[in-house]
Every structure is written in C-alpha cells, then in structure tokens.
Amino acid sequence: MIMKLQSRSRRRILNKTLGSIAISVALASVAGSFSLAQAATPDNMLVIANRIDDITTLDPAQSFEFAGSDVNRNVYGKLVNFDPLDLAAGYQPDLAESWDVSEDGRSITFTLRDGIRFHSGNPVTAEDAEFSLRRVIQLNKTPSFILTQFGFTPENVEETIVADGNTLTITTDKKYATSFVLNCLTATVGSIVEKALVMENEKDGDLGNDWLATNSAGSGAYKVVSWKPAESVTLAANEDFYLGAPAMKRVIVQHIQESATQRLLLEKGDVDVARNLNPEDIAGIEGKEGLAVDTELRGRLMYISFNQKHPELSKPKVVEALKYLVDYEGMQNSFLKGQWQVHQNFLPATYLGAIDDRPFDFNLEKARALLAEAGVENLEFEAGVREAQERIEIAQSLQNTFAQAGVTMNITIGTGKQILTRYRARELDMYLGAWGPDYPDPHTNAGTFAYNPDNSDEAQATGLLAYRNAWDPGPLSAKVEAAVAEGDTDTRRALYEEIQREFQKTSPFAIMFQKTEQTGRSASVQNLALGSAVTAVSYWPVTK
C-alpha cells in the first residue's frame, strides 16, 4: 500500500489511519501464531517483534536490506565471520579454519574445516565456496559490488576464484590490505550456499535465484522454515551446527509496525524482544519487573538525498539550501530523543577517519537566500519514505521546515520494498532512509556514498547510493580509490577526513543522524547479540 501525504489535514488523517491499520494487522497476525492471552513464550522459542517489510529476497547474493541481513546472518556460514559475543576481536575463522596470503599479496588461499555439513546433511566443500562466490559475480545483483571491487568479473571468475581439494584461492586484480578483503567476506554476499541443492532448483539459468528468494541452502545455526512478506520469518534450529545446537529451537520474527503494539506484546509476554520501540515506549518499560532495555551505538545513518536528474534539485545552491532547512537539533531533542544523535558525515562514529564536523543547522534566512541565488521559486517534489513511525515523523518535520522557505515536499509512503525498489531505479526526487555499513572498514560507506565511476543508466550500479541519486562525484571517486589502496593507517585516515569534508559541501546528501538502538526484551533473554556497528543480529547464542 502506497500513500501520498501532502497537506496538514491529510497528514493528521494518515497518522490516525496508519496507526489503526498497523495495530489491527499486527494483532491479527500475531494472534494467528500465538494466543494473546498466553503468559510467556516457550523456553526454547525466541519471538521477536520487528519491522521486516524491507525484505525483498532471502538469497544472500541479492539480499541487501536490514531485516534480510538478520536472517542470512543466522542461516549461512562464511569463510570468515564475527563472534557475536566478542565483536571487538574482528573477523575470525568460520567455514575456513585458516588462510595464507601469497607473496605478492594478491591471492588468499583458504583451507576449509572438515566435518561441517549443510542443513541437508551434505558436507561443506571448497567447491561450494567456489560456486557461492562465483555466483555473486555472475548474478550481478545489487550487493555484488562488494566483491566486484576486487576485479572479479563473470569473464574471469573461473581463473580468479578456484577450488582445489579442500582449499579455495581467490586472486584479486591488485594488492589490497588482507584485512580489507576479509572484512568484505563477512558481508552477506560472503555466505556459502550448497551448490548441489541450489542447482537442483535452478530455472532458466538463474543459478537458483528464484528458489533461494524464499528457501535456504546454508550450514548456519538456523534454516528457513518460512518467509511471509511483510508478515513473518520463521527459522528452525540446526541441531548439527558446528558451534553447538542453539538453545532456541525456533525463532519467529513477526512484522509489527507500531511501537505501541510491540510494547503491548512485550509486556504481555507474547514476544520476547521488541526492536522498534520509540523513546516514549522505552521510557514506559524501563524499570518494569521482568523487562530490560539494551542500548547500543550502531553504525546506521539516517539521511535524505536528492535525485540529480531533477532540474531544480540538481542545482548546488538548492541542495545547500535544503541542508539548512533540516531541524537537526529539534528532531534529536524531541521524538528521536535517545535513539538518534545528530551526525552529518557518511562515516559513523568509531570508524577509521570518522569526523564530527557539523556544518549545517536550521537556518531559514540562509536557506531562503540560497534559493533566491539559484533563481528557484515554488519548488515542489516527491519524497519517498518507508512506512515506519520515526521516518514518517522525520518526513513531517522536513515537510514543515521546507514549507517555511516556500518548498513543497509531497510525501509518498510505502513498504520498505516498494520505496527501495523505486529508489534503486532512480525514480524518486528525494529519498529519506537509513544506511548501515556492510563490513567494518571505512570503504564500506565511502565506496557507496562518494563513489560512482559510471553514472549512466546502463551501469545499473544500484548498490551505490551515489548512483541511486544519479550523482557523479567527479574527483571524489578517484580519491575513494586512493584511500582504499593506501597502506599507511594515518595517511588513510586523513584521506577519509578530506573526502568527507568535500562530500559535505558538494554532495546531494544530507546525512542527519546516527542510530543508538534501544531494544526492549524479556529479562529472561540472555546473550542477544545485536551486532554493534556492523553485523546483523545473532540468535544462536541466546538462552532463556
């Protein structure tokens, strides 16, 4: 369902309508799986309330959304991965027990562990790893750039990604820091799928892409039982998981849109975890017997961006004016309080090269002057927003402050999938959304916000945010390439600082906030690992 929001009266009606629709759907959906009268979930079951309407597919070669990453994190093993209970340790051996780097630094040879099996019971082999990584390149879906940046192409993968016995060797186009390559392999596209099972379900040369959209072929702690779009995901434990059988034999993630509904279900014991509580509902459960609140700084950023195909939004002074029409402090200190902090750079705090520069504040007079200099009057455009409470509230704040300068922002609200599809197709005039790092290296954000070497429609580089906004960063693309290749840490840090300051001045992005996630949970739930700044949530360490 897509909704248009223009006038204040329609806005009030929409708020009321959205709330009633979401609560009714949520309660009906939850009631279909659990009794609202039940006192608590079973001791061996984890039930989570979360917004999962952004999932477009469960295929790890294509999945590129927050909720989809949560699923894949628990379903698939990777060559290297993170220990959810010791994230500070960085990447660790997973399906690969060790690796060696060639003298020229271009080749990494992984030795796979013996004895690990897929959910089907078949052994995990180097041939499966070869197939999985080659498959990402061959399918060329949105997140494939995480691997293609190392020079892998459909034409060369048979020579650059090669299995031999129980080893897999990948050879990059030039020398990169080994840590950078390994960090990239912890991303969702690094997931290892079972070749035989996937190819049994291939259709018309799709390498199993259609089948894996709703099924799984992994070796992780859980396997997919079902995914009902914008409704629920159900996972069942893998009793033969090599790190030990999970205590939670079933994980059910229920799509619950409204914070108030999530809180109600948590307080009644019908869910164990509520992941989208607003500040008011967090305050309402703090200190309550049997409940707990986890607070964690995440790498997720909230931003707005402007399509450079739009004749007016492509004018630098117009974009600059709009950056001065954001009430950063006002939003932070009211409906976002405690959960989003003002942050105006594409690298989140804690990342190498992150800076705390905040050159923009709400300045109506300056914005009006800039619009006048640009010769723009009566500017009107469409903004796409996912149906989520805090994003709608941010959009309404922007609509109000933009209007004070004579700018009309018409809000289109849809599911995460609907809005993301239009954004990736470069159809939206403005996008309001969130972005989270894929791996713990500054290039994960620099390489998408400030890098776009081919801005043509034919490039289809939908994994790059610069591309989605039809923005050619010019010399910034070359600077990003130089920064990722720099071996000296201090020099590299300085390069990212320079890139960000130029990005702030010239880009069609207004980065506004960094996320501090507050999660409500039953006090009986222990070891729920939310993933810190990068990785998705992990369910297998959880106990009750």
Beta strands, then each sheet from edge to edge (+ up, - down):
strand 1: 3-5
strand 2: 45-50
strand 3: 80-82
strand 4: 91-93
strand 5: 96-101
strand 6: 107-112
strand 7: 161-164
strand 8: 167-171
strand 9: 222-228
strand 10: 232-237
strand 11: 250-255
strand 12: 273-274
strand 13: 291-306
strand 14: 340-342
strand 15: 380-386
strand 16: 408-414
strand 17: 430-435
strand 18: 509-522
sheet 1: 1+ 16- 15- 17- 13+ 18- 12+ 2+ 11+ 10- 9+
sheet 2: 1+ 16- 15- 17- 13+ 18- 14+
sheet 3: 3+ 4-
sheet 4: 5+ 6- 8+ 7-
end
